[in-house]
């Protein structure tokens, strides 16, 4: 084991057992080189199940939303979306009148104020004046991408991003297969929702740890491939990872790019206080996370298959500690 990552490895292993995850992985890249990787556990509780390894694909939960975010940025680049400040009602009909002031920027930064109540969209607070994590905004963005491209999100992302960049261990799946950790859907308390659609609208995106690290690297390098080719314009990635949160959102609330959480001193921020300014991260409900640290030219990925909440577990404290330990290791 690389000595400087020893404390990080011990911490990830300890949390794996505390949260009841059967599987864990760490994959860290710096200057485009793998500096540390670790795989532990099995795909599920059955001792005969497959060992976790480099080709194991985890369900990444809400990390999937960053793939949607990149699709939106690409549509802006191509002029299919005029501006991030366009009203959502310009693209989607039959929204309630109260939602007409909601823009794409609001959806992408969780500042839209929309919520779903008894099947109807309602406004909880004025757009751009507060922050609340609600999936209704993600659903609207999915509709917009589908409408403008004439394709499902999954097909559009595969064609425009995954295939050109060689991310072959990433995809939306509706059935179990050898390399997928699929135990999320077997129990009655499934907290990921349905998985009968491969369109990209459900929480069933599966990614290997090394592919997720490459996803982070793709943003860090602003679209330059491992072979040094600029396959997508750098501006697509610049807008995704730069500050997009409206000025009216209170300073104590998180700051976002397009979905990505940006380093910011906030009680709700996911990013640890020892991580350099300019870093950004995204976390999924299953415990998977990807942290990009431009100051170290590095990407750190952590993967779990967490199935449920446990008592006395503070996910914010956990993910901040993970990032702080990564940052500490790079400073050694």
C-alpha positions in Angstrom: 0.0 0.0 0.0 1.2 3.5 -0.8 2.1 4.8 2.7 0.5 8.2 2.4 -2.9 6.7 1.6 -2.9 4.3 4.5 -5.0 6.5 6.8 -7.5 7.1 4.0 -7.8 3.4 3.3 -8.4 2.5 6.9 -11.1 5.2 7.1 -12.9 4.0 4.0 -12.8 0.4 5.3 -14.1 1.4 8.7 -17.0 3.4 7.2 -17.8 0.4 4.9 -18.4 -1.8 7.9 -20.3 0.9 9.9 -22.8 1.6 7.1 -23.3 -2.1 6.3 -21.9 -1.9 2.8 -20.7 -5.2 1.4 -18.5 -3.5 -1.2 -16.0 -0.6 -1.4 -13.5 0.8 -3.7 -11.0 3.7 -3.9 -9.5 5.0 -7.1 -7.2 8.0 -7.1 -5.6 9.7 -10.1 -3.0 12.5 -10.1 -1.4 13.9 -13.2 -3.5 11.4 -15.2 -1.7 8.5 -13.4 -3.2 6.0 -10.9 -1.5 6.7 -7.6 -3.7 4.5 -5.5 -6.5 2.0 -5.9 -8.2 -0.5 -3.5 -11.1 -2.9 -3.8 -12.7 -4.8 -0.9 -15.7 -7.0 -0.2 -18.3 -8.7 -2.4 -21.2 -7.7 -4.6 -23.7 -8.7 -1.9 -24.1 -10.5 1.4 -23.8 -14.0 -0.2 -20.3 -15.2 0.5 -20.4 -16.9 -2.9 -21.1 -13.6 -4.7 -18.5 -12.0 -6.9 -15.4 -10.3 -5.3 -15.2 -6.5 -5.9 -12.5 -5.6 -8.4 -11.5 -3.0 -11.0 -14.4 -4.0 -13.4 -17.1 -4.0 -10.7 -19.8 -1.4 -11.5 -21.5 0.4 -8.6 -24.9 2.2 -8.7 -23.7 5.8 -8.3 -27.1 7.3 -7.2 -27.3 11.1 -7.7 -23.9 11.2 -9.4 -25.9 10.4 -12.5 -27.2 14.0 -12.4 -23.7 15.3 -13.5 -24.1 13.4 -16.8 -27.4 15.2 -17.3 -25.6 18.5 -16.4 -23.0 17.9 -19.1 -25.8 17.2 -21.6 -27.4 20.5 -20.8 -24.1 22.3 -21.2 -23.5 20.6 -24.6 -26.9 21.8 -25.8 -26.0 25.3 -24.8 -22.8 25.0 -26.7 -24.7 23.9 -29.8 -27.3 26.7 -29.6 -30.2 24.4 -28.9 -30.5 26.1 -25.6 -30.1 29.9 -25.9 -29.1 30.7 -22.4 -28.9 29.1 -18.9 -31.1 32.0 -17.9 -33.9 30.9 -20.2 -37.3 30.3 -18.5 -38.1 26.6 -18.2 -41.5 27.4 -19.6 -39.8 28.3 -22.9 -39.1 24.6 -23.3 -41.8 22.9 -21.3 -45.5 23.6 -21.7 -48.2 23.5 -19.1 -46.1 24.5 -16.1 -48.1 26.3 -13.4 -47.9 30.1 -13.7 -45.9 30.3 -10.5 -43.1 28.4 -12.2 -42.7 30.7 -15.1 -39.9 32.7 -13.4 -37.9 29.5 -12.9 -34.9 29.3 -15.2 -32.5 26.5 -16.2 -29.9 28.0 -13.9 -32.3 27.6 -11.0 -32.9 23.9 -11.9 -29.2 23.2 -12.2 -28.3 24.8 -8.9 -31.2 23.5 -6.7 -32.5 27.1 -6.3 -35.8 26.7 -8.2 -38.1 26.4 -5.2 -40.2 23.8 -6.9 -41.6 20.7 -5.2 -44.1 18.0 -6.1 -47.2 17.7 -4.0 -49.9 15.2 -4.7 -48.8 14.9 -8.3 -48.7 18.6 -8.9 -45.7 21.0 -9.1 -45.9 23.7 -6.4 -43.6 26.7 -5.5 -42.1 26.4 -2.0 -40.0 29.6 -2.3 -39.3 32.2 -4.9 -36.8 31.0 -7.6 -33.2 32.2 -6.9 -33.8 33.2 -3.3 -33.0 29.9 -1.4 -31.7 26.4 -1.9 -33.4 23.0 -1.6 -32.4 19.6 -3.0 -35.5 18.4 -4.9 -35.6 15.9 -7.8 -38.4 17.7 -9.5 -35.8 20.0 -11.1 -33.9 17.1 -12.4 -37.0 15.6 -13.9 -37.7 18.9 -15.8 -34.1 19.0 -17.1 -34.5 15.4 -18.3 -37.6 16.4 -20.2 -35.8 19.3 -21.9 -32.8 17.2 -23.0 -35.1 14.5 -24.4 -37.3 17.1 -26.2 -34.3 19.0 -27.8 -32.3 16.0 -28.9 -35.0 13.6 -29.9 -33.1 11.0 -27.9 -33.1 9.6 -24.5 -30.5 11.1 -22.1 -28.7 7.7 -21.9 -28.4 7.5 -25.7 -27.4 11.1 -26.1 -24.7 10.8 -23.4 -23.4 7.5 -24.8 -23.1 8.9 -28.3 -21.7 12.3 -27.5 -19.5 11.6 -24.4 -19.1 8.0 -23.3 -18.2 6.4 -26.6 -15.8 9.2 -27.8 -14.0 9.1 -24.5 -13.9 5.4 -24.1 -16.0 5.2 -20.9 -17.1 1.6 -21.6 -17.8 0.7 -17.9 -20.6 3.3 -17.6 -24.3 2.9 -18.4 -27.9 2.7 -17.3 -29.1 -0.9 -16.7 -32.4 -2.5 -16.0 -31.2 -6.1 -15.4 -28.5 -7.7 -13.3 -25.3 -8.9 -15.0 -21.9 -10.2 -13.8 -20.1 -6.9 -13.2 -23.0 -5.0 -11.7 -23.6 -4.6 -7.9 -27.3 -5.1 -8.3 -28.5 -5.9 -4.8 -30.2 -2.5 -4.3 -33.3 -3.7 -6.0 -33.8 -7.1 -4.2 -35.2 -5.9 -0.9 -38.5 -4.3 0.1 -36.8 -1.2 1.3 -35.2 -0.3 -2.0 -34.5 3.4 -1.7 -33.3 4.0 -5.2 -36.7 3.7 -6.8 -37.6 1.7 -10.0 -35.2 0.5 -12.5 -37.3 -0.5 -15.5 -36.2 2.3 -17.7 -32.8 2.6 -19.5 -33.6 6.1 -20.7 -31.5 7.8 -18.1 -34.4 9.1 -16.1 -34.0 6.7 -13.2 -31.4 6.0 -10.5 -29.9 3.1 -12.3 -26.6 4.3 -13.6 -23.8 1.9 -13.0 -20.1 2.9 -13.2 -16.8 1.3 -12.3 -14.5 3.2 -9.9 -11.9 3.7 -12.7 -14.5 5.0 -15.1 -15.9 7.4 -12.5 -12.3 8.6 -11.9 -12.1 9.2 -15.7 -15.4 11.1 -15.5 -13.8 13.4 -12.9 -10.6 13.6 -15.0 -12.6 14.6 -18.1 -13.9 17.7 -16.2 -10.5 18.4 -14.7 -8.8 18.4 -18.1 -11.7 20.4 -19.7 -12.5 17.7 -22.2 -9.0 16.7 -23.3 -8.8 12.9 -23.7 -6.0 10.7 -22.4 -4.5 10.9 -25.9 -4.4 14.6 -25.7 -7.3 15.3 -28.0 -9.9 18.0 -27.4 -13.0 16.0 -28.3 -15.5 18.4 -26.8 -15.0 22.2 -26.4 -13.4 23.2 -23.1 -16.3 25.7 -22.6 -18.7 22.8 -22.1 -16.8 21.9 -19.0 -16.0 25.4 -17.9 -19.7 26.3 -17.3 -20.4 23.0 -15.6 -17.7 23.5 -12.9 -17.9 27.3 -12.4 -20.1 29.1 -10.0 -23.7 29.2 -11.3 -25.7 29.8 -8.1 -27.8 33.0 -8.3 -26.6 35.9 -6.1 -29.9 35.9 -4.2 -29.3 32.5 -2.6 -28.2 33.1 1.1 -24.4 32.8 1.7 -25.0 29.9 4.2 -26.4 27.7 1.5 -24.3 25.5 -0.8 -22.8 26.8 -4.1 -23.2 24.8 -7.3 -21.9 24.7 -10.8 -24.2 22.7 -13.0 -25.2 20.2 -10.3 -21.6 19.8 -9.0 -21.0 21.1 -5.4 -18.3 23.7 -5.3 -15.9 24.3 -2.4 -17.7 26.9 -0.2 -17.9 27.5 3.6 -21.4 26.4 4.3 -23.1 24.3 7.0 -24.5 22.0 4.3 -21.5 21.8 2.1 -20.2 18.3 1.2 -16.6 19.3 0.8 -14.2 19.2 3.7 -12.5 22.4 5.0 -9.0 21.2 4.3 -9.7 20.8 0.6 -8.3 23.6 -1.6 -10.4 26.3 -3.1 -11.5 25.5 -6.6 -12.4 21.9 -5.8 -15.7 20.3 -6.7 -17.5 17.1 -5.8 -20.7 15.1 -6.2 -22.1 12.4 -3.9 -24.7 9.6 -4.4 -27.1 8.1 -1.9 -25.2 4.7 -2.1 -22.1 6.4 -0.7 -20.3 6.8 -4.1 -18.4 10.0 -4.6 -16.1 11.7 -7.0 -13.9 14.6 -5.8 -11.9 16.8 -8.2 -9.0 18.9 -6.8 -7.5 21.1 -9.5 -4.9 22.4 -7.0 -3.4 18.9 -6.9 -4.3 18.0 -10.5 -6.1 15.0 -8.9 -9.4 13.1 -8.8 -10.4 10.8 -5.9 -13.3 8.3 -6.1 -14.9 6.4 -3.3 -17.5 3.7 -3.9 -19.9 1.9 -1.6 -23.1 -0.1 -2.0 -24.9 1.4 1.0 -28.4 0.1 1.2 -30.0 2.1 4.0 -29.5 4.7 6.6 -28.1 3.7 10.0 -28.3 5.2 13.4 -25.7 7.8 14.4 -24.3 8.1 10.9 -23.7 11.6 9.7 -23.2 11.5 5.9 -21.9 15.1 5.7 -19.3 14.4 8.4 -18.3 11.2 6.6 -17.9 12.7 3.1 -16.0 15.7 4.4 -13.6 13.5 6.3 -13.0 11.4 3.2 -12.1 14.5 1.2 -10.0 16.0 4.0 -8.0 12.7 4.2 -7.5 12.7 0.5 -6.2 16.3 0.7 -4.0 15.5 3.7 -2.4 12.6 1.7 -1.5 14.9 -1.2 0.1 17.4 1.2 2.4 14.8 2.7 
